[in-house]
Structures are given as structure tokens and as C-alpha cells.
Amino acid sequence: MTEKIRETGERVTIRTVAEDAGVSTAAVSKVLRNAYGVSDTLRSKVLTSIEKLGYRPSTAARGMRGKTYSIGLLLTEMENAFLPKVVRGAKEVFGAANYQVMIGVGEAQASIEQSLIDSMMDMRMDGVLLVAPRLTGTVLAGYAAKTPLVVIGHHEPSAETFDTVNSDDVAGAREAVCALIASGYRDIHMTSLSQRRFDMPAGEGEVFTMRETGYLAAMQEAGLSDRARIWRLREREGCEGPPLTDLLKVGPRPEAVFCWSDIHALELINLAWSRGVRVPEDLAIVGYDDTPAAGMPIVGLSSVNQQGADLGRQAARAMLSRIEGRTTPEHILLEPALKTRRSSGS
């Protein structure tokens, strides 16, 4: 059969695989879906034929019948070293369920994100997983009415039509700032982003706004509200907000800085070193995300670990249950933990 296909250029179909393996098309379909109850013998026979024949399921055809076994995964950007952990966790779960993952990058722009989601839906993907989108809850709900939707990095526990999976960003920020206070620091500033949405109810919003809430709560609890200052820095060139270098120029300089992300924290350590500011002797720094660079001995950045891979796994499991018909919303919070290193003087 293999030689005949090579000679004629005939397209290999699920029927071709079934004939070669000596089983029914329904059996082949069960193996492709990783369905419950498939014996090891049947799986081995079908997979052997698939490999021998070079069979590739037609996504378009599967979409016409129902599922395409493909998921759209939309990232806000590529620069954040934390995101590969999330992607790895999600792909681990989707791969075990025989789902393909197609990744798009929204460049932190709502218009690009919407265009990519529209394209994913046009391709009949079974669901869309968003990581730190810049879309409002109203826009997300509109998409969720058309396709299963799960969101990481967007706190909206009141959402009824889509699921959210997050680190407890308020608790993580509070823990980081409380650790600085316990080490004797009082003039503690925070870096965050300039783009904010003020129309969100309390307890909802993007991750950096939730971390701001945790920072302010810790400062208030310690009686340090009058010393709190949030630097709303530009996200990239061309955006509103001052550059990070301005923080080192202010007088008097703060004793410590809690950064909403390792993106700012690692840059701040580098800027401090280049200007002769010692870390932590002159300036203590704590980040968020516990990216791989934070743990390097030469860097030694204290940072909040928010279990990136587990965020991805939990979101993927939520997506699969949505695809299978679940309609009751799930809003999952994972407990973060501060990883203390030398940058915070602890």
C-alpha cells in the first residue's frame, strides 16, 4: 500500500490508515483523540500505520465535523522571560490530549490581539488561551460567547462566560514589600506601568494593578503610606511615562524598590551597577516572576515566584473542560512565594 501511495501521489486519509492497520475508522479516530479505553495493542497498530503512511489529519476537515484539535495561544509579547514557563505548562497538558497549539503575539496592542483572535476563530480552533491580554472584560466576554476562552494575567472573578487563572498578585506583592519592611527599609517605591484602566471594579484588573494594590496595602499596614510612591514607567519606546533611569536621579533616592516585574528589576540592577549604585547596600531591589536570570548567582535578584508552568497547566485543563461542555466559570488563584536573594539585603 505504501508503494502504491508513493507512485500515485494519492492522499492518505483516515480510511487509508484504518485499512492498513486492519481496524475501523472509528478505532483510528479514537487513537487520534487519545480517547479513554484504547488498548495499547490498538494504539500501537494505528500509530505504526500513521507513521508508515505519513498520515496528517486535515484540520479543515476535522473542523467541519466538529473539533479541529487545535488551540490558539495568544501572548502579549515575546520579551518577558516569564512567558516560556506558561507556554511550556500549557503545551504539556494540550499535547497529552493530542491538541496542537498555535501561538500568536499581540505586541501589547488591543487591535493586534483582536485581529489574531479573529484569525484563530476563522481557522476553527477549538478554543483560545490568552496570556496578559490588553482587552477589556466586555471584549473578552464577546469572544467567549463564540468560542471557549481562558485568560491568564487578567483578574475578573465576576466573569461568567470565560475562565481566569492567575497568581494571587495582591498577596505576592504584599509579601515582597513586607519582607523589605522586615529588613528595615522604610522608603520603598514601586515601579509599574503607565497604562491603566480605571473602569474595573475592586479586585479586578491587570496583574500590575493588582500588584500595586498589594504594595499600597503593605505600606499602609506598616504606617508608611506617606512614603509610598508608584513610578508609572513607559512600557516601551514611544509609550507615555518616564524612563527607568529617572528613578535613580530622584533625590533623595529610595532605600528600596519593588518592581512589578523582573523586566524592570533586572534593568534597574544593571542601571544601578553602571552608575555606581550598590545593590543592596545603596538600593535594595525585589522583582516579580522569578525569571531564570533572577536566580543566576551574578544577579541574585529576590523575586516573587508565581508558578508559571502551573499557571499554564491549570489554564489548559480549564480550556479542555470548556471544550467538553463545561459552562460554569472557574476563577483560579495560585499562591505565589517570594524567593529571597542578595538584591534585597536579606
N, C-alpha and C positions, 0 to 999 in steps of 0.2 A: 504493500500500500504506500509506503514512504517513497519508493522509487517512482510509482505512478504519479504521485502528487508533484514530485520534483520535475518530472517530464512534462506534465500537462500544465503546471502552474496553478492547479486547482486550489481554491481557497479552503483552508481547513476549518471545519465547523464543529460544533459540539456533537453533531451526529457522526462526523468522521472519527472523533475521539472515542465515542461510545462503541462504534463498530470495531475499531482497532483493539479496544480494551475488552470487548466481548461483554459489555454491560449496557444498560439502558441509558438514554439521555437524561432521565431523571436522576440516575445514580451519579452521572458526571456532574450534573448541576449541584447535587448535594456536596460533592467533594469541593467544587469551586466555592460554595458558600460556607465551607467548613461547618456544615450542619451537624447537629447532635446525632449520635448513633451510627456514624460512618465507621465501619471496621477498618483496621489497619491494612488488611489484605486488599479491600476495595480501594482504599486511598492510594496504596502503592501501585496497583494496576492502572488506575486513571492517571496518576501523576507521571508514570513511566510513558504512557501513550502521549500525554501532553508534551512532555519533553522531546520525545522522538519525532513527533509531528510538527513541533514548533507552533502549537496552537496558542492564539491570543484571543481572549474574549472580546467581542465587539462592544465597546461602551455604548455606542448609539443604539445597538440592538437591545442591549440589556435595559437601557433607559426606556425604550418603547414597551418592554414587558413589565417594567416596574423599577427595580433598583439598578443602579449603574455600578455599585460598589466602589464609588469614588467620593472623596470628601474634599471640599475646598478649605484650605487653611490660610487665613489672611493675617499677616504680620504687619505691625505698624511701621517697622523699619528693619534694617539689617545691622545697624551699628551697635545695638545693645547686645553685649556678650552674654546676657542672661537668657535670651530667647532660644538659643540652641537647646538648652535643657528642657524647655517647654515642648519644643518640637520633637525632641527625642522621646519624651514620655508619651506624647500623643501617638506618634508613629508606632511605638511599641504595641499599644493596645489596638490600633487600627490594623496593623499588619497581622496580628494574631487572628483577627476576624476577616482577613482577606480583603481589606479595603485599601485602595490606592489613595495617596494623599497628594493633592496638587497645591503648591504653595504660591501665593501672591504677596506682593509687598505694597502697602498703601502709602508709604512715604509720609506718614503722619498727616495726610491730607484727606479730608472727608470726601471730596469729589472723586479722588482716585479710588478710595475704598469702595464707594458706591458703584463705580464703574466695574471694579473687579468682582464684586458680589453679583452684579447683574450678569456678568460673563459666566461666572460659576453656575448660576441658576440656568442660563441658556444652555449650558453643557449638560444639564440634567444631573448635576451632582446631588447625592443623596442628602447632603447637609453642609452647613458652613460653620467652621470654628473660627472665631475672631479673637485675636490677641491684642489687647490695648487699643481698641478702635477709637477714632475721634468722632464717631457718630452719636447722636443723641438717642435716648431711650425710645423716643417716638419713632425715629427712623428704624431702629433695630426691631421694634415691635412690628413695623410694617413688613419687614423682610421675614420675620418669624411667622407671619401669617401665611407665607408662601412656601417656606422650607424650614426644616429643623435647624435651630440656631442655638449655639452655645458660645458664651463670651467669657474670656479671661481678661482681667485687668479693667473691669468696669463693674462698680458696685451699684446694683439696683435690686435689692431684695424684694421690692414690691412688684417686679416684673412678673407678669402672668403667662406670657407666651414664649419666653426664652429662658434659658438657664444661665446662671453665672457661677464661675469658680474663681475664687480669689484667695490670696493670703489675707490674714486679718491685718490690714495695713495700719489701722489705728493702733492696735496692740503692739505691732512691731516697732513703729516709730516711738511710741511711749517707752518701750523697753530700752531702745537705743539712747534716748535722751535721759532717762532715769539713771542709766549706767554712767553717763557723763557727769550727772549731778552727784552721784555717789562717789565719784573720783575727785570731787572738789571743784568742778568747773561751775561757774555761775553765768558768765557772759557767753551764752550759747546761741548762735544764729543757725538758720536753716536755709539751704538752697532748694528752690523749687522751680516750676516752670511758669511762664507768664500767661499762657493760655488757660483760661478758667471758664467754667460755665456756672453761673450763679443761680440758674433756674432749677437746680437739683434739690430735692428735699434733704433734710438732715439724715446722715447715714448713707447717702448715695453720692456717687461721683467717680471720677477717675482716680487712679491709685495715688497720684501726687497730692490731690486734695485731701484724701483720707489720711495720708501721712502728715500733712500739715495739721490736721485735727489732732492727731496723736502727739505731735510736737508741742502744740499750744496747750494741750491738756496737761502734759508732764511739767511744763514750765509754770502753769497756773498752780498745780498741786504743790510745787516747791516754793510758791510765793515769788516767782521770778517773771511774772507776766510783763513787768515794766522793762525787762531786759530782752524780751523776745523780739526777734526781727526775722522776717522771711524775705530772702532775696529772690525775686521772680526774674530769673535769668532767661536770656534768649535760648531757644531750643536749637537753633542753627543760624548760620549767617543769613541775614535778611529778615529775621523774625524780630519782634519787639522785645525789649528788655535789655539790661546792661550785660556786658560780658563778665565771665567769672573773675577776671583779673581785678575788677573793681572792688571785690570783697577784700583783697589783700591791700588795697590802697586806703581803705577807710581808717580813720583814726578816732578813738583807739580801736585797734584790731580786736575782734572777739577772741576769747580764750579757746573756744571750741566751735566746730561747725558740724551739724548733722545734715548730710546730703540726701536728697530724696532718692538718689540712685548712685550706684558706683560710677556711672557715666560722669557725674560731677565730682565725686570723691577722688577718683583716680586722677582726673585732670587737676584738681586742686592740690593734691600731693606733689604732682610734677611742677606746678607753678610755684608752690612754696619752696621746693628744693632749688629751683632756678633763681629764686630771689633771696636765698639765704635765710629763709624762714624755716626753723627746725620743727619737725613733726615727731613726737608730740610736744616737745619742750616749749615751743613758742605757739603752737597751734595744734590742738587735738582734732582729729577728723574721724567721723563714722559714716559709712555708706549704707546702701541698701541693695540687696540682690545677691551678695556673696558670689560675685563672678570669679572665674578661675584666676584672674590676675590678682584679686584681693588676697588670696591665700599664698601667693609667692613670697618667700622669706624676704626678698629685697624690697617688697612693697609693704607687707604686713598691715593691710587695711582691715580694721574692725568693720564688720558689715552684717546686716540682717539677712539671714538665710530664709527664703520663703518657699523652699521645696519645689523648685521649678519643674523637675521631672514629674513629681507627683501632681502638680497642677495640670500638666499635660495629660497624665493618665486619667485623672478624675474627669477632666473635660471630655476626653474621648469616650469614656464609659457613659457619661451623660448623653453624649451625642448618639451612641449606639442605641441606648434605651429610648431616646426620642424617635429615632428611625423605626424602631419596633412598635411604636404606637403610644408611648407614654405622653400624656398631656399635662399632668400635674407638674408645676415648675419646681426646680431644685435650685437652691442657692447655697453653695458650699463654701465654707471658710476653713482654710488650713492654718494651723498655728505656726507662726514664724519663730525663729530663735536667733538671738544675737551671737555672732562668732567674734569673740574678743581677741584682738591682736594688738601690736605695739602702737598703732597710729592713734589710739585713744588714751594712751598712757596708763592702761590698766595692767 
